[in-house]
Amino acid sequence: MDDDTNDDTYTISATSMTPLGDSHGLYKTARRSALSLVYYAFCLENGDYNVSLHFMEIQFSEEKPHSRLGRRIFDVYVQGKLFLRDFNIKEEANGTFKPVIKKLKAVVTDHMLEIRLYWAGKGTNLIPSRGNYGPLISAISLCHSQEPRCGAEKIKHHIYPIIFGATGALVTMILLALGITRRRCRLDNNTRERDLRAQGLQTLCFTWRQLQAATNDFDQANKLGEGGFGCVFKGELSDGTIIAVKQLSSKSCQGNREFVNEIGMISGLNHPNLVKLYGCCVKKDQLLLVYEYMENNSLALALFGKSSTKLEWAMRQKICVGIARGLAFLHEGSVVRMVHRDIKTTNVLLDADLNAKISDFGLARLHEEEHSHISTKIAGTIGYMAPEYALWGQLTEKADVYSFGVVAMEIVSGKSNTKHKGSADHVSLINWALMLQQTGDIMDIVDPVLEGDFNSKEAVRMIKVALVCTHSSPSLRPTMSEAVQMLDGEIEVTQVMSDPGLYGHNWSISKLRDADTHASSSTSGVTDQTASTMKSSVSGSDLYPSYPESVILNSTVELPSSSM
């Protein structure tokens, strides 16, 4: 590459070549991000504005054959509307180190201008080398259309090199006009905060005092729960909004990475079945996430705990469909497709109306069609992990489909898969369901708590959807959008093969536990602190009682021969 930085740096500089036509050094540096960049201009006078976006590809080089193959493709939105689709700087400029200026007119009606650059999920990420080839921009300029000489190159005070960084988790605001200076969220120069600056996010930045006041100085009486990630407190903002504040444990290195990852994954997502992130707070070694408060806790507590909430069948059907819709959005409907990796009942939260909302994006991974095999670490929860992922590290959206199938079976049966007491013939709820299907006793799966008060057609359909989603072959599992249609009765459920042997001892929960034990025993010097990082940064698990099966396995660990 031709920048003087490593792949973890988000401001790059052109050092080996002088950008063409750059007499003012405007294109000497550029801002980039793996996922998205967002910029706001506040306190603008309403009206029409002339906006210029300044681009130059300074990371790839035409001089080196391998670098010539690199492709950067992203989308640009202005005021929420798509302005550039599949934008390729090098292609537009007909080469590298050549400026490209895209001009447009933007209408400001609420005194604010928003410019958003999104990675389009295309281009390269391993060529010319493994790196960050997401959206990149050098400068943004704007002026009111009625301003004299608007757009003239000599008006230098309206051109702002992109040195301020991406907004979002930090809500770092680029003030594009009128010399207005607004207070920005302040960060120290350490690794965690540098990573946060790199995220292009759509969140608010709360001050420490705001959250301190909201939680009554983090009073223990407001403590909702505690997990490997840290503590979670209930709070109330000055406007009356009830919030849940997740506080990062300063001792958790794994938590730091997952904290940044979780902000990046969910900040730009907006769906009724995904938990809403209000914002974050960074204060020296304190990192906090602010979520909407979920009145009915987690699905796990409602199903398996001592909760006063009784889930009637209609509510179970609604919750199951809601989870499916949320996953379908993550896989197919969002701007950037992603795999959640840790779908389970503790990571499904319920609001006041028992609407299901998926939480915990700390383990989520962007889905790359050309690179679906994860060779670093396997992370998730035993009992919910798809066999191809747990045993071989093969990660696609079908791993989430499998996990959803397990959750659906738990919803209909009222039993926990991880706590299921099996026998020599079956080791999980899925095995048990297949055996009951063979004997014609499939309705025995339905939760006896319902006392027969349920829709039998919907129950059978949910069981069949759960079985087809947990098929041992990923290719035979449906997509989540197909699962939604099946649950709604819009399409027939795919025929389920009824041989329990397909779900036999090779996929046994106990064998996976043995593998985890083997991995742990083969690692020397494991401390309590290390053990605490073996849990994912789960919103649900931190908030409410969870189970100890969450693991992060090193994919290079050799599994015991008895499990193969």
Secondary structure, DSSP 8 states (H G I E B T S, - for coil): --BSS-TT-SEEEB-SS--TT-TT-TTSEEEE-SSEEEEEEES--SEEEEEEEEE---SS-SSSHHHHT----EEEEETTEEEEEEE-HHHHHTSSS--EEEEEEEEESSSEEEEEEEE-S-S-SSSSSSS--S-EE-EEEEEETTSTTTT-TT-GGGEEES-S---SSS------STT---------SSHHHHHHHHS----EE--HHHHHHHTTTT-GGGEEEE-SSEEEEEEE-TTS-EEEEEEE-TT-HHHHHHHHHHHHHHTT---TTB--EEEEEEETTEEEEEEE--TT-BHHHHHHSS-S----HHHHHHHHHHHHHHHHIIIIISSS-EE-S---GGGEEE-TT--EEE---TT-EE--TT--B--SEEEEETTTS-HHHHHH-B-SHHHHHHHHHHHHHHHHH---STT----SS-SSHHHHHHHHHHHT-GGGGS-GGGTT-S-HHHHHHHHHHHHHHT-SSGGGS--HHHHHHHHTTSS--------GGGGSGGG-HHHHHHHHHHHHHTSTT--HHHHHTTS---HHHHHS---TTEEEEETTS---GGG-
